[in-house]
Amino acid sequence: MLYKRSLNNLLRLFSEQKKALNPIIPKDHEDTLFDKIVRKQIPANIVYEDDLVLAFRDISPQAPTHIVLIPKIRNGLINISAAEERHKEILGHLLIKAAEIAKKEKLDDGWRLVANNGVNACQSVYHLHFHIIGGRPLGWPPG
């Protein structure tokens, strides 16, 4: 069982690295996968939604709880490196909602908030997003 899980994780890592090495960085008017999820054109298991953000379960979870949290409107915010002064409000809202979601998911023993930023971090969707990961002991260093 452990071998199968390790092999699956390795295959997923190679897949993510391949996607990240050939990134599709959208223009502001071009859709990402997440834009389509926001518009409900692609189904997702949504766990939280308000006017500004959307959170849904990752389709390839890396822990018992693995939720993706996104701003509904990209507004040039493709990753943390693209953050500007004008993004302060949405960034703060994302962090507050991450904590609320973790509490709702009963991740009282700890959880991790991850934002992959750029090619070397295996970012595969260029729409800012955070991974809320927990439900098991998380090793350090990650990756």
Backbone bond lengths (Angstrom), bond angles and torsions (degrees), N, CA, C in turn:
res aa  C-N    CA-C-N  psi(-1)  N-CA   C-N-CA  omega(-1)  CA-C   N-CA-C  phi
1 M - - - 1.455 - - 1.527 110.70 -
2 L 1.346 116.18 -46.54 1.459 120.36 179.35 1.523 110.32 -63.04
3 Y 1.345 116.63 -40.33 1.458 121.19 178.67 1.527 110.64 -60.85
4 K 1.342 116.45 -45.81 1.460 120.83 -179.55 1.526 110.71 -62.44
5 R 1.324 116.83 -42.06 1.466 120.89 179.24 1.522 110.33 -64.46
6 S 1.339 117.11 -42.70 1.463 121.11 179.25 1.522 110.65 -63.70
7 L 1.323 116.95 -42.06 1.456 121.22 178.73 1.523 110.58 -64.29
8 N 1.324 117.19 -43.40 1.465 120.26 177.77 1.520 111.26 -62.04
9 N 1.327 117.61 -41.47 1.464 121.03 177.96 1.521 110.89 -63.65
10 L 1.327 117.14 -40.31 1.456 121.51 179.10 1.530 110.48 -64.71
11 L 1.321 117.15 -44.08 1.460 120.66 178.25 1.524 111.14 -63.04
12 R 1.327 117.05 -40.31 1.464 120.52 178.14 1.520 110.38 -64.71
13 L 1.339 117.37 -40.80 1.461 121.38 179.15 1.523 110.40 -60.62
14 F 1.334 117.34 -45.91 1.462 120.28 178.45 1.522 111.04 -61.65
15 S 1.324 116.81 -40.46 1.455 121.19 178.76 1.523 110.70 -63.53
16 E 1.335 117.21 -45.12 1.464 121.35 179.14 1.522 110.86 -64.76
17 Q 1.335 117.62 -40.65 1.461 120.59 178.90 1.521 110.75 -63.93
18 K 1.330 117.13 -40.70 1.458 121.06 178.95 1.528 110.21 -61.78
19 K 1.346 117.06 -45.76 1.464 120.76 178.08 1.523 110.64 -61.68
20 A 1.328 116.80 -42.14 1.459 121.21 -176.45 1.523 111.78 -69.23
21 L 1.323 118.02 -30.70 1.459 120.77 179.44 1.522 112.04 -72.76
22 N 1.309 117.37 -19.21 1.460 122.69 177.55 1.523 109.15 -123.77
23 P 1.339 116.96 60.29 1.460 118.61 -173.05 1.523 112.32 -67.94
24 I 1.311 114.59 145.50 1.457 121.59 171.87 1.520 105.08 -106.13
25 I 1.318 115.62 102.40 1.459 120.04 -178.49 1.526 107.30 -94.87
26 P 1.324 116.77 110.94 1.464 120.19 -173.63 1.517 112.42 -74.33
27 K 1.308 115.07 150.59 1.459 120.92 167.75 1.531 105.70 -74.92
28 D 1.326 116.99 163.97 1.465 119.39 -177.70 1.525 113.25 -56.77
29 H 1.319 117.46 -28.96 1.468 120.09 -177.50 1.526 112.77 -90.94
30 E 1.331 118.32 -5.78 1.460 121.21 -178.81 1.526 110.80 -93.14
31 D 1.309 115.35 141.73 1.461 120.97 -178.61 1.520 112.64 -78.17
32 T 1.319 114.60 147.38 1.457 121.59 166.90 1.529 106.69 -109.04
33 L 1.306 115.26 172.64 1.464 121.01 174.45 1.531 109.98 -54.06
34 F 1.334 116.41 -40.45 1.463 120.21 -177.38 1.528 112.16 -68.83
35 D 1.335 118.00 -35.16 1.466 119.74 175.59 1.526 110.24 -59.38
36 K 1.328 116.04 -39.62 1.466 120.70 179.89 1.526 111.40 -69.47
37 I 1.322 116.97 -33.39 1.472 120.13 175.65 1.524 109.96 -67.72
38 V 1.336 116.92 -42.31 1.469 120.90 178.49 1.526 110.37 -58.12
39 R 1.331 117.07 -41.56 1.470 121.29 -179.28 1.526 112.75 -82.35
40 K 1.337 116.83 2.97 1.474 122.98 178.85 1.532 112.19 64.57
41 Q 1.339 116.55 25.99 1.465 120.91 174.43 1.524 110.86 -82.04
42 I 1.324 115.49 -22.36 1.460 122.59 175.44 1.522 106.27 -123.31
43 P 1.330 117.94 130.93 1.469 119.42 -178.33 1.527 112.16 -70.11
44 A 1.305 115.01 148.79 1.465 122.02 176.04 1.521 108.13 -150.19
45 N 1.319 115.37 152.73 1.463 121.52 176.85 1.534 107.16 -87.05
46 I 1.311 115.71 88.48 1.468 122.25 -173.49 1.523 110.01 -77.78
47 V 1.348 115.06 130.60 1.464 120.45 178.43 1.527 111.97 -108.91
48 Y 1.346 117.18 -18.67 1.462 120.28 178.69 1.527 108.42 -157.78
49 E 1.335 114.91 143.33 1.461 120.09 175.57 1.516 109.03 -154.48
50 D 1.333 115.49 137.89 1.455 121.63 169.32 1.529 107.11 -139.58
51 D 1.320 117.77 -166.46 1.468 120.33 -177.36 1.523 113.05 -65.88
52 L 1.338 117.57 -24.65 1.462 120.99 -172.66 1.522 115.16 -107.92
53 V 1.327 117.66 -30.62 1.466 120.44 -172.90 1.526 111.92 -133.73
54 L 1.333 113.85 162.47 1.459 122.03 177.33 1.522 107.51 -138.95
55 A 1.324 116.87 137.74 1.468 121.92 177.55 1.520 108.51 -127.97
56 F 1.332 115.38 136.08 1.462 120.41 -178.61 1.523 109.83 -146.30
57 R 1.324 115.79 158.33 1.463 121.19 -179.86 1.525 109.81 -72.07
58 D 1.339 115.66 135.64 1.461 121.80 178.07 1.527 109.18 -65.43
59 I 1.326 116.68 140.23 1.469 119.45 -178.81 1.528 112.26 -77.65
60 S 1.329 116.89 -12.01 1.465 120.83 176.96 1.528 108.30 -132.40
61 P 1.337 116.89 70.39 1.469 120.36 -171.55 1.525 113.38 -62.67
62 Q 1.334 114.83 141.28 1.457 122.45 178.18 1.523 112.10 -102.50
63 A 1.310 116.23 3.26 1.466 122.91 178.51 1.527 106.80 -159.37
64 P 1.337 117.75 167.23 1.466 119.31 178.18 1.531 113.27 -53.37
65 T 1.321 116.83 -35.89 1.462 121.02 173.26 1.515 107.75 -117.07
66 H 1.323 116.40 121.18 1.469 121.73 178.20 1.523 106.88 -146.13
67 I 1.322 114.45 104.33 1.463 122.18 -175.35 1.523 108.87 -118.71
68 V 1.329 115.87 139.98 1.461 122.20 176.11 1.526 107.50 -103.09
69 L 1.330 115.66 129.88 1.464 122.51 -178.64 1.524 108.57 -118.25
70 I 1.334 116.81 124.92 1.466 121.28 -175.67 1.528 111.59 -132.08
71 P 1.346 116.12 152.61 1.465 118.29 166.90 1.527 107.60 -75.66
72 K 1.309 117.87 143.20 1.464 120.27 -179.19 1.525 112.09 -69.16
73 I 1.313 116.79 -32.10 1.464 121.21 179.08 1.521 108.00 -113.55
74 R 1.320 116.58 125.32 1.466 121.64 -176.21 1.533 111.50 -68.96
75 N 1.325 118.42 -48.16 1.460 122.89 176.15 1.530 112.35 50.10
76 G 1.339 116.98 43.30 1.461 121.16 179.15 1.511 114.45 80.50
77 L 1.306 117.30 -3.78 1.466 122.05 -175.40 1.532 109.02 -89.95
78 I 1.335 115.22 78.94 1.462 119.75 -178.54 1.521 111.99 -84.30
79 N 1.324 116.93 -23.28 1.468 122.49 175.04 1.528 108.26 -165.67
80 I 1.315 116.86 -179.93 1.470 120.65 -177.62 1.528 111.51 -61.80
81 S 1.332 117.14 -35.90 1.469 120.04 179.97 1.522 112.55 -62.40
82 A 1.309 117.69 -23.06 1.464 121.81 -179.94 1.529 112.29 -87.20
83 A 1.324 117.50 -2.21 1.471 120.88 -177.14 1.524 111.14 -64.38
84 E 1.309 114.37 137.88 1.460 122.55 177.90 1.525 108.76 -129.44
85 E 1.306 115.20 171.48 1.463 121.59 179.43 1.533 111.26 -51.84
86 R 1.320 117.16 -37.53 1.477 121.58 -177.89 1.528 113.12 -66.54
87 H 1.332 117.41 -13.74 1.464 121.44 -178.20 1.533 113.37 -94.71
88 K 1.333 117.69 2.15 1.471 120.38 -175.30 1.525 113.02 -53.74
89 E 1.307 116.94 -45.56 1.471 120.07 -175.36 1.530 111.50 -63.15
90 I 1.325 117.53 -47.32 1.464 119.48 -177.91 1.525 110.75 -69.32
91 L 1.329 118.05 -36.04 1.468 120.07 178.67 1.528 110.65 -64.02
92 G 1.317 116.82 -43.36 1.464 120.29 177.12 1.520 111.45 -63.67
93 H 1.315 116.45 -41.26 1.469 121.22 179.32 1.531 110.48 -62.60
94 L 1.331 117.05 -42.13 1.466 120.94 178.45 1.526 111.13 -60.12
95 L 1.330 117.29 -43.57 1.468 120.34 -178.96 1.529 111.57 -66.19
96 I 1.309 116.47 -42.89 1.472 119.93 178.51 1.527 110.41 -63.05
97 K 1.321 116.77 -43.78 1.471 120.12 -179.78 1.524 111.24 -68.07
98 A 1.331 118.46 -33.74 1.470 120.81 176.41 1.524 109.77 -59.24
99 A 1.328 116.46 -45.32 1.468 120.31 179.50 1.532 111.20 -64.72
100 E 1.323 117.33 -41.44 1.470 120.52 178.82 1.529 111.41 -64.39
101 I 1.323 116.54 -41.47 1.468 120.56 179.59 1.522 110.10 -65.23
102 A 1.334 117.33 -43.59 1.471 120.86 178.72 1.530 110.30 -59.76
103 K 1.323 116.70 -40.51 1.462 120.05 178.44 1.531 110.62 -65.62
104 K 1.331 116.66 -44.45 1.471 121.56 178.92 1.531 111.16 -61.51
105 E 1.327 116.50 -33.72 1.468 121.90 179.71 1.533 112.00 -82.32
106 K 1.335 116.32 0.86 1.471 122.77 178.43 1.532 112.70 61.87
107 L 1.324 115.78 43.03 1.461 121.28 177.95 1.530 110.10 -90.62
108 D 1.329 115.47 47.67 1.462 122.25 -174.31 1.528 113.26 -64.09
109 D 1.334 117.86 -26.04 1.466 120.91 -178.65 1.522 112.62 -83.60
110 G 1.319 117.38 -1.59 1.456 120.91 177.37 1.515 112.39 127.81
111 W 1.299 114.39 153.51 1.455 121.97 179.76 1.516 108.52 -156.89
112 R 1.305 115.77 164.89 1.459 121.55 -178.33 1.523 108.81 -122.84
113 L 1.336 115.19 140.59 1.461 122.44 174.50 1.521 106.82 -111.35
114 V 1.332 116.59 119.51 1.464 121.67 -174.23 1.521 109.65 -122.10
115 A 1.327 115.62 135.98 1.465 121.88 170.97 1.523 107.36 -128.95
116 N 1.322 116.93 106.91 1.460 120.52 175.68 1.521 107.87 -72.83
117 N 1.338 116.43 131.94 1.453 120.96 -171.90 1.527 110.16 -128.87
118 G 1.321 116.77 95.32 1.454 121.15 175.48 1.518 114.39 94.45
119 V 1.322 114.23 179.57 1.461 122.85 -173.30 1.522 112.41 -59.60
120 N 1.326 118.49 -49.06 1.466 120.79 -176.83 1.522 113.09 -67.25
121 A 1.310 117.05 -18.01 1.469 120.93 177.35 1.530 111.47 -95.50
122 C 1.322 116.68 6.48 1.476 122.60 179.72 1.523 113.03 64.63
123 Q 1.341 116.91 33.82 1.462 118.67 174.32 1.522 107.96 -68.41
124 S 1.321 116.91 125.22 1.463 120.27 -177.19 1.529 113.08 -113.37
125 V 1.329 117.96 -17.55 1.464 121.47 176.06 1.523 106.98 -122.42
126 Y 1.327 116.33 118.97 1.459 121.00 -176.87 1.528 110.91 -90.79
127 H 1.303 113.07 67.44 1.466 126.64 173.71 1.523 101.60 -147.50
128 L 1.324 118.05 116.14 1.463 119.88 -175.25 1.521 110.38 -44.60
129 H 1.317 115.25 133.23 1.461 119.95 175.72 1.516 109.74 -154.42
130 F 1.310 114.03 149.19 1.459 122.07 177.04 1.522 108.63 -114.97
131 H 1.328 115.13 142.25 1.460 121.41 172.96 1.527 107.29 -100.98
132 I 1.308 117.29 125.01 1.464 123.31 173.22 1.524 105.27 -100.25
133 I 1.333 115.89 112.56 1.463 121.14 -171.91 1.522 109.61 -123.81
134 G 1.324 116.77 131.17 1.461 120.36 178.41 1.513 111.71 -172.67
135 G 1.321 114.74 -168.79 1.453 120.21 179.69 1.511 113.93 95.39
136 R 1.336 116.56 1.46 1.465 122.58 176.26 1.525 106.92 -158.73
137 P 1.351 117.78 162.68 1.463 119.07 174.90 1.533 109.86 -62.66
138 L 1.315 116.15 133.54 1.458 121.89 -179.42 1.527 108.82 -107.41
139 G 1.301 116.64 125.05 1.460 120.87 -177.77 1.521 113.18 -74.12
140 W 1.335 114.24 164.99 1.463 121.07 175.06 1.511 107.82 -138.98
141 P 1.297 122.00 135.43 1.466 124.66 1.94 1.519 111.63 -77.44
142 P 1.341 115.67 153.94 1.463 119.11 177.18 1.522 110.45 -73.93
143 G 1.312 115.55 163.17 1.464 120.75 172.58 1.476 115.88 83.79
